[in-house]
Amino acid sequence: MPSFKLDRKSIPFEPGESIIKAAYKQGIEIPHYCWHPGLSAPANCRMCLVEIAPAPGQRPVMLDILAWDAEAGAYKPVQKPKLQPACQMAAADGMEVKAESSDHVHAARKTVQESLLLNHPVDCPICDQAGECKLQDYWLLYQKTPKRMRDEPVHKPKGVVFGPTIVYDAERCVMCTRCIRFMDEVAKDPVLDMRERGNLNEIVVAPGRVLGGKYTFMTEHVCPVGALTTTDFRFKARVWFLRTVPSICQGCATGCNAHLDYDPRNNRVYRYRPRDNEQVNKYWMCDDGMVSYHRAHEGRTLEVLVSGRVASHAAAVETIKRLFDGVPRDTIAVVFSAQHSLEDNWALRELATVSLGSSSMFVSGFGEGYEDKILIHKDKNPNTRGVRELVAGARPFSELLTEVAAGRVTHAIALGAATPTSEPKDLATLQTLRGLVTLASHEGPLAEAAQVVLPVTSWAEASGTFMNAKGVRQKADAAIAPLGSARPAWQVVAEVASAIGLEASWTKLREIRTKLLVTDAAPPAAVRSA
């Protein structure tokens, strides 16, 4: 593979890659505002300028400038190397590039920073970007000098509502045009543009339009400063109080990689941010996915319920024993969840196949919905393919309703409360079950119809593995501590097994993950008779 030197460090690159992209892939950041790895490179911020040594036999490209001579007390003509934008300069084999090691580059970055901050408001204390702002970071690295301009700064519109999700502050904007390019190149809706020139520039929405659609949150995410904010996160939290874990979006079967940001002080999740994965979601997420973090707290099932009333764990165990005492195994159905992790479904599969010997296995989850050709999948569950591969014989939820209506299934153990539809007649059918135990993280028809509801953790509270529509297994780490009385579903499955006279042999998550690696053709006898 060809390579070039960046500050004397060897950087491999693919033919056609720019200097900044090759360095980015090696974990080296060349300072920038307008460049983004998933967008075109306009080279308009000039922050990524680098010094490129001439090839052997070539004359260096020099610029004539005026430099202050302190001894003479006057400006004198001198020459300096012509710097090149790393975002547009293609890497070449054997190229020598100076960035941090070049005084000329440092001087250029300092000048760019000073220019950008001349009219920038010093409102960091109230800016949502404070703590993760490139202007702050690069000022500390390359400028560290107070503003020299004493004139009144240029004032521009503030708090401009671009649409239902985005608010714009033109005074903070550095005109990187990332938002414009994202809507044009990725979202395929060129609704944003730039007007005026020089220090009067600002971003505007096309006349008669609003910034809407399914990808508006990404305009805020790609903004390197605090010019764009979402109404969802605006003034809600300070980023230096937030911690983050790698997670997987639960909104659909695409399985977008994400950062889940939470505040450990109040045990609350505050936002999703895209996590780069070229094979799955590249650098993006949709709006529905970005706000799906709300489900970590909304619509939750957090207490043990027996016949619709809060009860003790002991009362729930006794009720389960009574409901399933002497029930023929062939009338017991097991319902798996496309909303829950492979680990949770694996534990339920072992209970169903090894101990109950049940052939009445079904899979449930949310029904299909909107899809597009960018990211959004019509399957609104994060683990449908994983469950289907884990439990090859599982039938659709509609067939469970048929079996219940025919009287062939009288009892059921369900993971998750979601169903493809929420028709009153479907709920009425479920309520004819003589025994339904639901392990639920959220409210839903399967929890509403259950005689016993056992609260289990959501994806935000317990580590789990999810398989997306393309068959890629991806892990989501736990962020917040379990809410209410919720515990991981794989633990609760073991307790249900004990309540009906069986004993689970797994006690730790790593044991389940080890067994998940074993071929499903010969599942281990993880549950045995007590």
C-alpha positions in Angstrom: 0.0 0.0 0.0 1.4 3.5 -0.8 2.2 5.8 2.0 3.3 9.4 2.7 5.0 11.0 5.7 2.9 13.3 8.0 5.2 15.0 10.5 7.7 12.2 9.9 5.0 9.5 10.6 4.2 7.0 7.8 0.5 7.2 6.7 -0.8 4.5 4.4 -3.6 5.5 2.0 -5.9 4.2 -0.7 -5.4 5.7 -4.2 -7.4 8.8 -4.5 -7.7 9.6 -0.8 -7.0 13.1 0.4 -4.3 13.8 3.0 -6.9 14.5 5.7 -8.9 11.4 5.0 -5.9 9.1 5.1 -4.8 10.7 8.4 -8.3 10.5 9.8 -8.4 6.7 9.1 -5.2 6.4 11.2 -6.7 8.3 14.1 -4.8 11.5 13.4 -6.8 14.7 13.3 -5.7 17.5 11.0 -7.7 20.5 12.3 -10.7 21.3 10.2 -14.2 22.8 10.2 -15.7 22.3 6.7 -14.3 18.8 6.0 -16.4 15.7 6.9 -15.4 12.2 5.9 -18.9 11.5 4.4 -19.3 14.8 2.5 -17.6 16.6 -0.4 -14.7 18.9 0.4 -15.2 22.6 -0.4 -11.9 23.7 1.3 -13.6 26.9 2.5 -12.5 27.1 6.1 -8.7 26.9 5.4 -8.1 25.4 8.8 -6.6 22.2 7.4 -3.7 23.9 5.5 -0.5 21.9 5.5 3.0 22.4 4.2 4.0 20.0 1.4 7.7 19.6 0.7 8.6 19.7 -3.0 9.5 16.5 -4.7 13.2 16.0 -5.6 14.0 18.2 -8.6 11.0 20.4 -8.1 11.0 24.1 -7.2 9.1 24.9 -4.1 6.0 27.0 -4.6 6.5 30.2 -2.6 4.4 33.3 -1.8 5.5 36.9 -1.5 4.2 38.4 1.7 4.9 41.4 4.0 6.3 40.5 7.4 6.9 42.9 10.3 10.5 43.5 11.0 10.7 44.5 14.7 14.3 45.8 14.5 13.6 48.0 11.4 10.1 48.9 12.7 8.6 48.3 9.3 7.1 45.6 7.0 9.5 43.9 4.7 8.9 41.6 1.7 9.7 38.0 2.4 8.7 34.6 1.0 7.0 31.7 2.6 5.8 28.3 1.4 2.3 28.2 -0.2 0.2 26.0 2.1 -2.3 23.5 0.7 -5.7 22.4 2.0 -5.3 18.8 3.2 -9.0 18.1 2.5 -8.5 18.6 -1.3 -4.9 17.6 -1.8 -4.7 14.0 -2.9 -2.1 11.9 -1.1 0.8 10.7 -3.2 3.3 8.0 -2.5 6.5 9.3 -0.8 5.0 12.7 -0.2 6.4 14.7 2.8 3.7 16.7 4.7 4.3 19.0 7.6 1.4 20.0 9.9 2.2 20.2 13.6 5.9 20.5 12.8 5.5 23.6 10.6 5.7 27.1 12.0 4.0 28.3 8.9 1.0 26.0 9.4 0.7 27.1 13.1 0.7 30.7 12.0 -2.0 30.0 9.4 -4.2 28.2 11.9 -3.9 31.0 14.4 -4.9 33.5 11.7 -7.9 31.4 10.6 -9.0 31.1 14.2 -8.7 34.9 14.8 -10.7 35.6 11.6 -13.5 33.2 12.6 -13.7 34.7 16.1 -13.8 38.4 15.1 -17.6 38.5 15.0 -18.3 35.4 17.0 -20.3 36.0 20.2 -18.7 35.0 23.4 -21.8 33.1 24.6 -20.1 29.9 25.6 -21.8 29.8 29.0 -25.2 29.4 27.3 -24.2 27.5 24.2 -25.1 23.8 23.9 -21.9 23.2 22.0 -19.7 24.3 24.9 -17.4 21.5 25.9 -17.3 19.9 22.4 -16.9 22.9 20.2 -14.1 23.0 17.6 -13.8 26.7 18.1 -12.9 26.3 21.7 -10.6 23.3 21.1 -8.6 25.0 18.3 -8.4 28.3 20.1 -6.7 26.6 23.0 -4.3 24.7 20.6 -3.4 27.5 18.1 -4.4 30.9 19.3 -4.7 31.6 23.0 -4.8 35.4 22.4 -7.6 37.8 23.2 -9.6 39.5 20.5 -7.7 42.5 19.0 -10.7 44.0 17.1 -12.3 46.8 19.1 -15.1 47.5 16.6 -18.7 46.5 17.2 -19.0 42.9 15.8 -21.4 42.1 13.0 -24.8 41.1 14.4 -26.9 38.4 12.6 -30.3 36.7 13.3 -30.5 34.5 16.4 -32.9 31.8 17.4 -34.1 31.3 13.8 -36.6 28.4 13.7 -35.6 26.4 10.6 -38.2 23.8 11.2 -39.9 21.7 14.0 -36.6 20.2 15.1 -33.8 22.8 14.4 -32.9 26.3 15.6 -30.2 28.4 14.0 -28.0 31.1 15.4 -26.3 32.9 12.5 -23.8 34.8 14.8 -22.2 31.5 15.8 -22.0 30.1 12.3 -18.6 29.7 10.7 -20.1 29.0 7.2 -18.5 25.6 6.9 -21.6 24.6 4.8 -21.7 21.0 6.2 -25.4 21.3 6.8 -26.0 22.5 3.3 -23.9 19.6 1.8 -25.5 17.0 4.1 -29.1 17.9 3.0 -28.0 18.0 -0.6 -25.7 15.0 -0.8 -27.1 12.5 1.8 -30.7 13.5 2.6 -31.3 14.4 -1.1 -33.3 17.4 -0.1 -31.3 20.6 -0.9 -33.4 22.9 1.2 -30.5 24.8 2.8 -28.3 27.4 1.1 -26.0 30.4 1.9 -26.7 34.0 1.2 -24.7 37.3 1.2 -20.9 37.4 1.2 -18.0 37.9 3.6 -19.0 38.6 7.2 -22.6 39.0 6.2 -22.9 35.3 5.3 -25.7 33.2 6.8 -27.5 29.9 6.2 -31.1 30.1 5.0 -34.0 27.8 4.2 -35.4 27.8 0.7 -38.3 30.2 0.3 -41.6 28.6 1.1 -39.9 25.6 2.8 -39.0 24.5 6.3 -36.1 22.1 7.3 -38.1 18.9 7.7 -38.0 15.3 6.7 -36.3 12.3 8.4 -32.7 13.6 8.6 -32.8 17.1 10.2 -31.0 16.1 13.4 -27.9 15.3 11.3 -27.6 18.9 10.3 -27.1 19.7 13.9 -24.7 16.8 14.4 -22.4 17.8 11.6 -22.3 21.4 12.7 -18.8 21.8 14.3 -19.9 24.8 16.4 -23.1 25.9 18.2 -24.9 27.4 15.2 -27.5 24.6 14.9 -29.2 23.1 17.9 -32.0 20.6 18.1 -35.2 21.4 20.1 -34.8 17.9 21.6 -31.5 18.6 23.3 -31.4 22.4 23.4 -30.7 23.7 27.0 -31.3 20.2 28.4 -27.8 19.2 29.6 -24.1 20.1 29.8 -21.9 17.8 27.8 -19.1 17.7 30.4 -21.5 16.0 32.8 -22.5 13.4 30.3 -20.8 10.0 29.9 -21.2 7.8 26.8 -21.3 4.1 25.9 -21.3 2.4 22.5 -24.8 1.4 21.6 -27.1 0.2 18.8 -30.1 2.2 17.7 -33.4 0.4 18.5 -35.5 2.2 15.9 -35.3 -0.3 13.1 -33.4 -3.3 11.6 -30.6 -1.2 10.1 -28.9 -1.3 13.5 -27.2 2.1 13.3 -24.1 2.3 15.5 -24.6 5.1 18.1 -23.1 6.8 21.1 -25.7 6.8 24.0 -25.0 9.8 26.2 -26.3 9.8 29.8 -25.8 11.7 33.1 -24.8 9.3 35.9 -25.8 11.9 38.5 -29.5 11.4 37.8 -29.3 8.1 35.9 -30.9 9.6 32.8 -30.2 9.2 29.1 -30.1 12.5 27.2 -29.3 11.8 23.5 -28.1 9.6 20.8 -25.2 10.5 18.4 -24.1 8.5 15.3 -21.1 6.3 15.8 -19.1 5.7 12.6 -19.4 2.4 10.9 -18.8 2.3 7.1 -20.5 -1.1 6.7 -23.7 -0.3 8.6 -24.7 3.4 8.8 -21.5 5.2 7.7 -21.6 8.4 9.8 -25.4 9.0 9.9 -28.6 8.3 11.8 -32.2 9.3 11.0 -34.4 11.6 13.2 -36.6 8.7 14.4 -33.5 6.8 15.5 -31.9 9.9 17.2 -35.0 10.4 19.4 -35.5 6.7 20.1 -33.4 7.1 23.3 -36.5 8.5 24.9 -37.8 4.9 25.2 -35.2 4.3 27.9 -37.5 6.2 30.2 -40.9 6.5 28.5 -43.6 3.8 28.5 -41.6 1.6 30.8 -42.8 -1.3 32.9 -40.9 -1.0 36.2 -42.8 -2.9 38.8 -44.0 -6.5 39.3 -47.7 -6.7 38.4 -50.1 -9.5 39.3 -53.6 -9.2 37.7 -52.8 -5.6 36.9 -51.7 -4.5 40.4 -48.3 -3.9 41.9 -47.2 -7.0 43.8 -44.2 -8.5 45.5 -41.8 -10.8 43.7 -42.8 -13.6 46.0 -46.5 -13.1 45.1 -45.6 -13.2 41.4 -43.6 -16.5 41.8 -46.6 -18.1 43.6 -49.0 -17.0 40.9 -46.8 -18.4 38.2 -46.6 -21.8 40.0 -50.4 -21.8 40.3 -51.0 -20.8 36.7 -48.7 -23.5 35.3 -49.3 -26.3 37.7 -50.3 -29.4 35.8 -50.7 -27.7 32.5 -49.9 -29.9 29.5 -46.6 -28.8 27.9 -48.1 -28.9 24.4 -50.6 -26.1 25.3 -47.8 -23.7 26.5 -46.5 -21.2 23.9 -43.3 -19.3 24.2 -43.1 -15.9 22.5 -39.7 -14.4 21.6 -39.1 -10.8 21.1 -37.5 -9.0 18.1 -37.1 -6.0 20.5 -34.8 -7.8 22.9 -31.2 -9.0 22.7 -29.9 -12.3 21.5 -28.9 -13.1 25.1 -32.4 -12.6 26.4 -33.9 -14.6 23.6 -31.3 -17.4 24.0 -32.3 -17.9 27.7 -35.9 -18.1 26.7 -35.1 -20.6 23.9 -33.3 -22.9 26.3 -36.4 -22.8 28.6 -38.7 -23.6 25.7 -36.8 -26.3 23.9 -34.7 -28.0 26.5 -37.1 -28.0 29.4 -40.6 -27.4 28.2 -40.1 -29.3 25.0 -42.4 -26.8 23.4 -43.0 -26.7 19.7 -45.3 -23.7 20.0 -42.8 -21.0 19.5 -43.6 -17.5 18.1 -41.9 -14.2 17.6 -43.4 -10.8 18.2 -42.3 -7.1 18.0 -43.4 -3.9 16.3 -45.1 -4.0 12.9 -43.5 -2.7 9.7 -43.5 1.0 8.9 -41.8 3.7 6.8 -38.7 2.9 4.9 -36.3 4.7 2.5 -33.2 4.0 0.5 -30.9 5.9 2.8 -31.0 4.3 6.2 -34.5 3.6 7.4 -35.6 -0.1 7.3 -39.3 -1.1 7.2 -38.7 -3.6 10.0 -39.0 -1.5 13.2 -37.3 -4.0 15.4 -33.5 -4.2 16.1 -33.2 -8.0 16.3 -35.7 -9.7 14.0 -33.1 -11.6 12.0 -31.3 -12.5 15.1 -34.4 -14.2 16.7 -35.3 -15.9 13.4 -31.8 -17.4 13.2 -31.7 -18.3 16.9 -35.2 -19.9 16.9 -35.6 -21.2 13.4 -39.0 -22.7 14.0 -40.6 -19.6 15.5 -43.9 -18.6 13.8 -45.4 -15.1 13.3 -47.4 -13.5 16.0 -50.6 -13.8 13.9 -50.4 -17.5 14.2 -50.2 -17.4 17.9 -53.6 -15.5 17.9 -55.0 -18.3 15.7 -53.8 -21.0 18.1 -55.2 -19.2 21.1 -58.5 -18.6 19.5 -58.7 -22.3 18.6 -57.9 -23.3 22.2 -54.7 -25.2 21.2 -52.7 -22.7 23.3 -54.0 -21.9 26.8 -50.8 -20.6 28.5 -47.8 -18.6 27.3 -44.5 -17.1 28.4 -43.7 -14.0 26.5 -40.6 -11.8 26.2 -41.4 -8.2 25.5 -44.8 -6.6 25.3 -44.8 -5.3 21.7 -47.1 -6.8 19.0 -47.3 -6.0 15.3 -50.8 -4.6 15.7 -52.8 -3.3 18.7 -56.3 -4.1 17.5 -58.8 -4.5 20.3 -59.8 -7.9 19.0 -56.2 -9.1 19.3 -56.0 -7.9 22.9 -59.3 -9.7 23.5 -57.9 -12.9 22.1 -54.8 -12.7 24.3 -57.0 -12.1 27.4 -58.6 -15.5 26.9 -55.3 -17.2 27.8 -55.6 -18.9 31.2 -52.0 -18.1 32.0 -49.8 -15.4 30.4 -46.5 -14.4 32.0 -44.8 -11.4 30.3 -41.3 -10.3 30.8 -41.6 -6.7 29.7 -39.4 -3.6 29.6 -42.2 -1.5 28.1 -45.9 -1.3 28.1 -47.8 -3.1 25.3 -50.6 -5.6 24.5 -48.7 -8.6 25.8 -48.2 -6.8 29.2 -51.8 -5.5 29.3 -53.2 -9.0 28.8 -50.8 -10.8 31.2 -51.8 -12.2 34.6 -48.1 -11.7 35.7 -45.8 -8.9 34.4 -42.1 -9.1 35.4 -40.1 -5.9 34.7 -36.9 -6.4 32.7 -34.2 -3.9 31.6 -34.2 -2.0 28.4 -31.2 -2.0 26.0 -29.9 1.1 27.8 -29.7 -0.7 31.2 -28.2 -4.0 30.2 -25.5 -5.1 27.7 -26.9 -7.1 24.8 -26.2 -8.3 21.2 -28.4 -7.4 18.3 -28.3 -8.7 14.7 -29.4 -6.3 12.0 -31.1 -7.0 8.7 -27.8 -7.8 7.0 -26.9 -10.4 9.6 -24.3 -8.3 11.4 -24.1 -9.0 15.1 -23.5 -5.8 17.1 -23.2 -5.2 20.9 -24.8 -2.4 22.9 -23.3 -1.6 26.2 -25.3 -0.7 29.4 -25.4 3.0 30.2 -27.7 3.7 33.1 -28.4 1.5 36.2 -31.7 -0.5 36.0 -34.8 1.5 36.7 -37.4 0.5 39.2 -37.5 -3.3 39.8 -36.2 -4.1 36.4 -33.5 -6.8 35.9 -31.9 -8.3 32.8 -34.4 -10.6 31.1 -32.0 -13.5 31.0 -31.9 -13.4 34.8 -35.7 -13.2 35.0 -36.1 -16.2 32.6 -34.1 -18.3 35.1 -36.5 -17.3 37.9 -39.5 -18.2 35.8 -37.9 -21.6 35.1 -37.5 -22.1 38.8 -41.2 -21.0 39.5 -42.4 -23.8 37.1 -40.2 -26.5 38.6 -37.1 -26.2 36.4 -33.6 -24.9 37.1 -31.4 -22.8 34.8 -27.7 -23.5 34.8 -26.5 -20.1 33.6 -25.8 -17.4 36.2 -23.7 -14.9 34.3 -24.0 -13.0 31.0 -20.6 -14.2 29.8 -21.8 -17.8 30.1 -24.7 -17.1 27.7 -22.4 -15.3 25.3 -20.0 -18.3 25.3 -22.9 -20.6 24.5 -24.2 -18.2 21.8 -21.0 -18.9 19.9 -21.8 -22.6 19.8 -23.7 -23.7 16.7 -27.4 -23.6 17.2 -27.7 -27.0 15.6 -26.8 -28.6 19.0 -27.9 -26.2 21.7 -26.5 -27.0 25.2 -28.7 -28.4 27.9 -28.7 -25.2 29.8 -32.0 -25.9 31.7 -32.7 -29.1 33.5 -35.4 -30.4 35.7 -35.2 -29.2 39.3 
